[in-house]
Amino acid sequence: MDNTTNALNWFEIAVDDLDRAQEFYETILGITMEKMDFPNMQMRTFPADSMNGRVGGALVKSAMHKPSAAGAVIYLNANPDLAPVLARVEKAGGKITVPKTQISPEIGHMAFLMDTEGNAVALHSQN
């Protein structure tokens, strides 16, 4: 892997209620998700442009996708400042489990939340 390749190129967040989860993420991140369904699997994708090196991912509902707080920790981009995103979490039905915390001046800040489906998710921003 060279320096221009993302370490993370896709992520899937398992959900039980796709509409509720979509509304939660669209609300806290101020985005619009796209429908991308397959046989036996429903997906709502986060905005991305993989042809230009941007990481893609989706909310996924299927028999093999089960929400879990023990799942992989993913960090969603909340630049330039994750504070406005955190301010919308509880109003959208989530819970902040670790408030905005500085990692270092060079790396920025992080926070953890529990989404409407019971997934532990992290946020990162430079400020």
N, C-alpha and C positions, 0 to 999 in steps of 0.2 A: 504494500500500500504506500503510495507516495503522499507528499504533504498536501496535495489538492483533493484527496479522497476523504470523504466523511467517514468517521468510525461507525456512525449509525446511519443506515440508509433506509430503514423502514421500521415501523413499529405498529403493533396492533394492541388496542386496549379492548379487552373483553367486556361485553355489556349484556345485561338481561333485558333492559328496556331501551331500545335503540333511539326512539323519539326523545325520551327524557335525557339520555346521555348526550345526544346531539344538541339539544337545547342548552344543556349545561355548558358544554365546551364552546359553542357559538357565543353564548352570553359572556362567559368570563374572558375569552380571548378576542372577542369582537371580530369573528370570522364567519364565513359561510362555508359549510361543508357540502361536498358533492356525493350523490348516490352512486354506488358502484356495487351492485349485487351480482352474485353468482348462484348457481344451483346449491341449495342448502346452506347459503351463507349470505348474510346481509352486511353491507359495509357503508360507512360514511367517511369519506376521505378528508383529511386536513389539507389546506392549501399547500402546494409544493410544485416545484419545477425541477424534477429529477434530471432533466437534460442539462440543467445549469448547476448541478451539484447540490441542490436543495433536498433535504431529507423528506421523505414522504411517510405517511402512516395513516391508520384508520381506526375507527371504532368498529368492532366486529361482533356480530351475533350469529352463533352457530352452535351445534351440539358439542363441538370440541372446544369452544371458547367459554371459559367460566371465570367471572370476575374473582379476583383474589388480592388481598392486601399483601400477600407474600410473592406476588408476581414480580417481574423485572422492573427495576426502577428506571423510568425514563424521565428526561428533563425536557420540558417544553419551553420553547423560546418565548420569553416575556419581555424582550428588549423594547424600549430602552430602559424601563423601570418596572419591576414586577409589582410594585405597590398598587397601581390601579387594577391589575388583574386580581390580586388578593382581595381587594375591596369588593369585588363582585362574587367571590366564591360562595360565601354563606347565603347571599341573596338568591343564588342560583341552585341552592340545595346541597352544596358541598360543605366540607369542614376543613379548616386550616389546622394541621397537626404540628407543623413547625413554622413559626412566623419568619418573616424576612430576616435573613441572617447573612452577614458578610462572610464569604469564603476567604477572600483576600482582596486587596486593592486591585491586583492584576486580573484576577479571575472574575470578580464581581460578587453577586448575591444569589442566594437560593432560598427556597421555601418548599415545604411539603404540604400536600392536601389530600383529602379523601374525596373522591368524586361521588356522584349520585349512585354509582353502581358498586361502591365498596373498593375501588381501585386506589392504591397509593400512587400518587403522581407527584413529581417534583417540577418546580419552575426555576428558570435561571434568567438573570439579566445582568448587564454590566453595572447598572446603578441600583 
